[in-house]
Amino acid sequence: MSTTVTRRSVEQAIQPRHRRRPPAIDWWMILAVAGLVAVSLTAIAGATSSDIGGNSSYFVTRQAIYALLGLLVAAALTKLDYGVLQGARRGVWWLLIISNMSVFVLAGSTRGSHRWISLPFFQLQPSELGKALLVVALAGFGVEFAKRVDDPRVTARLLGMALLPAAIVALQPDLGTALVYVAIVLMILVACGTPIRHLLAIAAGGLTIVVLVLAVLPVAGINALRPYQVERLTGFINPSSDPAAATYQVNQSLIAIGAGQRLGRGEAGASQTGLDFLPEHHTDFIFAVIGERWGFVGAAIVLSLYALLLWRAMRMVLLSRDMFGSLLSAGIVAILGFQVFVNVGMTLGVMPITGVPLPLLSYGGSSVLVTFICLGLLQSVHLRAAHPADAAVRARVRI
């Protein structure tokens, strides 16, 4: 006996009446992103108005262009089926390695660092792009090794795939971004279901390395880090130890944030920024600018926007239709969450100064574009979770 199934009955099978279909785009995430970009442009415009003589809008104009380009890239990635990236995991990982190695040949020296490759109208920082590449690669390999997650060799292999590029980035030197790479692999290992004994072993190994680098090796006359890096990593413990040099930045940041009090000092009264006492006020210490100009209320609003963004990103981990999408989302949560935690912490004097930018707020083309790439991938995960392919559903319906 054959049953005739009408088009309407198929549609009912795809989308039951009692369930409301979620929107294709996560508008709450869009709201958080729009708010953060608006704060960024406003803060940079005020903080850098006198930085470039004769061109008060230099930095804010470029930041606006980066945000617009990032929005276009994110829109394109939203339309992309993120699943196709899983098959490209090996190529993506090699692109990560080669691009980060290329700076030693193609990049000029800036303050003793080799991080930026000069392109027309733009300076590319491969280590920033590497954040997104590493997430894609590790998510793909995480799915490949999912059935052997209890094997310590799998844990070691995934860890090694992140530590190799992290070591290359640390040699540039860019210790802050190298730490972001470590945060990514740890988050993906947790999301893969890595046994707790493996994670504890990694934590013990990491602690041993820190003790060796900061305490044991220097006593033996071996300096794995440059002196200024050691000062930055340890200076936050006692901010008043060297206020004229090693801890100058964190002290000026604390003064700026404290001066803002509840409602801020406004643009006219923000002396720390206006008189250039606060170094890197449009990049690493943009949060201190917000604290001085808009006070506790302004800083709280910014942190609330980040909380909203992270909540929507973490939601994608559970919402995803497959493991690759979940791991992809988990890695992006690690990027955003780690950078916000470390950057805000270092401006408040409770975390080491590592040069980690504040996502969407700090000035910088590579950082802004990579953040939008990550947001576009999250929206792609959301779109395909909210509206799975009709063909896949119809395959389960007998016609």
N, C-alpha and C positions, 0 to 999 in steps of 0.2 A: 504494500500500500504506500503510495507516494504522497508526500505532503507538500503543498505549494506554499512557499514562504514569500510573502510580498516584500517590497522594498521597505515599507514602513515597519514591518516586523523585524527586519534585519537591523534597521536603525534603532529600534527599541532594544534589541539584544546588545547593540554596541553601547547605548547610553540609556540605562533604565530611567524611568520617569522620576523615581523617588530620590535619585541622586543628582545633585546640581553639578554640572560640569565646571571644573575650576578654570579660571582664565588662562589663556595661553602665555601671557606675560606676567611676571611677578611684579605688580605695580608698587608694592611696598618696597621692594628692592630699588626700583627706579626712583621712588621718593627719597630714600636714604642717599642714593648716589647724587641726585640733583642737589640736595641740601649740602652735601659735603663739597661738591664742586663750587657751589655758590659761595660757601664760606672760604674756600681756598682762594678764589679770585678776589674776593673782598679783602682778605688778610694780606695777600701778596701785593695787591695794588697799594695799600697803605704802607706796608713795611718797606717797599722798594722804590717809593716815589722819588727818592733822592739818591738812589744807588748809581744810576747811570745819568751823568750830566747831559741835559738837553733832551732826554728821552725818559720821562717819568713813567711811561706805560710799557717799557721794554719787556719786563718780566711777565706782567699780567697778560699782555697781548699774546706772548708766546705760550703761556700756560693755557689760555683760552683756545688757541689753535690746537694744542696737544689734546685738550679735552674733546674738541669737536672731532678730530681725527679718531680718537679713541672711541667715541660714540658710534662713528660709522663702522669701525672695525667690529665693535660689539654687536651692532645690528646685523652685520654679515654673518658673524659666528652664531647668532641666535637661529638663523635659518639653516645652518649646517647641522647635519645629523652627527652628533659628537661620536657616535659609534665607529665612524670610519677612521678615527684617529687611533683606535685600538690596534688596528692592523699595521699602523705605521710606527709602532713603539720603538723598534730597533733603529730605524732611520732618525727618529726624533732624538733618541739618546745620543747617537753619533753627532747629530747637528749640535746638540748641547756641548759635547766635548770639543768639537772642532771650533765652534764659535768662541768659546772661552779661551781656547789656545791661541786663536788668531790675534788677540789683543797684544801678545808679546811681540808680534811682527808688525801689525798694522796700526796699533795705537801709540800716540805720543805720550810722553811723560808729563803728568800733571800732579804737582806736589809729591813727586816720587812714586806715583801710582800709574799703572797702565790699565785703564778701565774703559776708556771711551774711544770709539773709532769715528773719526770725523767724516761726515757725509754732507752733501749739499743741504744747507738749511737745518742740519740736525746732527747731533752727536749720539751715536748708538752705543749703549752700554750692554754688551752681550750677557753679562752676569745677571742683569735684570730680566732680559728675555729668557734666560735659563731657568728662572723660577717656573714659568708656564711650561716650558719644555720638559722640565724634570717631573712636574705633576703628571703630564700626559704619559711620559715614558713609564714612570713607576706604577701608575694606575693600570696601564696595559700589561706590564709584567706581573703585577699583583693578581690580575685575573688569570694569567697563564699559570701561575704557581699556586693558585688558591687551594687545590686539592692536596698540596704537600706543605701546607702552612706550618705543620708541626715539626717539619724537618729543619733543624738548625742551619743546614746548608742553604736553604731557601731564604731564611732570615738574613744570613751573612751575605748572600748574593744581592738581595735588595738593598741592604745597608751599603755594600760596596759600590753599587751603582750610583748612590748619592754622594758617598764620601769622596770618590775620585773627582767629580766636578767641583765639590766643595773645597778640596785641597787645591785645585787649580785656581779657583777664585780667591782663596786665601793668599796665594802667592802673588796676586796682582798688585798690591794686597787690598782685599775687600773682605775683611773679617765679618762684617755685619751680614752681607749677603750669603757668605758661607754658612753662617748660623741659620739663616732662613732655609737653606737647603737641608740642613740637619733636621729642622723642625718639620719640614715636608715629609721626609722619609719616616720619621717617628710617627707622625699622624697616620700615614698610609699603612704602616705596620700594625698599628692599633686597629684601624678600620678593616684590615685583612683578617683579623682574628689571631694575630701572633700570640703564642702562649706567653703568659706573664713571666715565666722563668727566663725566656729570651729577652724580654724587655728589661728585666732586672739586671741581666748580664750586660746589656748595652749601657744601662745607667751606671753600673759599676765601672765599666770600661771608660766611659766618658769622664767620670769623676777622677779616675786615675790619671787620665791624660791632662786634665786641668791642673792637678797637683804637680805633675811632672813639669809641665810647661811653665807654671807660675812660681814654683817653689824649689823643686829638686834640681832641674837642669841649670837654672841661673847660678846656683851655689857651686855647681861643677864647672862654671864658666861657659856653658852652652846656652845661647839665647835663641830660642825658637821664634820669638816674637821681637819686633823692633821695640826700642825703649818707649816710644810714644804710645804704642799699642798697649804695653803693660800698664802705663800710667792711666790710660783711658779705662782699662778694664778694672783697675783697682782704686782709682781716684774717687769713685762714688762712695766708697766706704767711709772716707773722711774728706768731705768736700772742702773743708777749710785748710787742708794740709799744704796746698800750694796754690793759693788764689790768684797768683799772677801768671801761672803757666798751666800746669797739668789740669787743675780743677777750675780754671777761669770760666770755661763755657757753662759748666753746671751751676756755678755760683751766680753768674749773670742771669741764667734761666730762672733760678729760684727767686732772685730779686724781682725779675719781671712778673712772674706769676703771683708772688706775694703782694706786689704793688697794685695788682688788678683788683684785689679784694672781692667784693660781692658783684658789682656791676661793671667794673673795669674803669680805665682812665680815659678811654676814647682815643682817637687818633692824635689829637693835639697834645694830650698829656702823657702819651706813651714814650717817655724819654729813653728807656732801654733800647727800643727799636729805632725811634727817630734819630737818636744821637749815635747809633751804631755801636752801643756797648754790647749788644747781644750778637755774637757771631752766628753765621749761617741762619739768619732769622727767617729766610724764605724757603729753606730746605729742611735740615735736620731739626731745627728748633722752632718750626712754625707753630707748634702747640703753645710754646711760651708766649708767642706774639698774641695768640688768641686769648690766653690767660691775662695778659697785661691790658689789652684793649677792651675786652668784653667781660673780664672777671670770671668769677665762679659760675655765674649763670651761663655765659657764653661757652665756657669749657664743658659744662654739664650738657648743654645742647649738642655739642659736637660728639661727646661720648655716647649720648643717647642715639645719635644717628649711626654711630659705629655699632652699637648694640643691636639696632634694628637690622643693619646690613649683615652682621654675623649670624643673627637669628635666622634670617631668610636663607643664608648660605648653608647653615647647619641643617635646615629643614630639607634641603636638596639631598643630603646624604640618605635620608629615609625615604624621600619621595621618589628617587630615581627608579626607573623601571629595570635596571640591571646593575650588576656589581661594578662594571667599569664606570658608570655614571656616579655611583656612590663614592668610589675611590677618587674619582676626579674632583668631586665636590669636597671630599675630606681634605685633599691636598690644597685646594684653594682656601678652605677655612684656615688651614695652617698658615698660609701666606699672609692672609689678612689679619688673623688674630695675633700671630707672633709679632708682626710689624707694629700693630697698634700697641700691644702690651709693652714691647721694648722701647719704642719711640716715646710714648707718654711717660714711661718709667724713667727714662734717662733725663727728660726735661724736668722731672720732679726730684731727681737726685737719688732714686732708689734702684736704678739699673745702670750698668756700664754704658759709656758712650761708644757706640759701635757704628754709627753712620747709617742706621736703618731708617729709610724715609717713612713718613706717615702716609698711608695710601690715600690717593686722591687729593690730599692737602698739600704735601710738600711739592715744591717746584721741581720739575724734571720731566723731560719728554719720555724717556725710556720707562720710568716708573709709572707715569700716568697711562701710557699705552698698554703696558703689560697688565696693569690692574684692570683696564677695560677689556683686555683679552680674556682674563679670568672671569669677569662678569658676564661676558658674552657666552662663555662656555656654561656658566651656571644657568643662564636663561635658556640655553639649548636643552639642558637637562630638564628644566622645568617644563618647557614646551612639549617635549616628547613624553613626559610623565603625565601631563594633563591631557594630551591629545595623542594617544598611541595610534599607530598606523591602522586605518580601517581594514586594510587587507589582512593584517595579522589577526584581527578579531573575527572577520568574516570567515577565515579559514576554519574557525571552530563552529561555524553554523552550517548545518546541512541544508542544502537547497535542492 
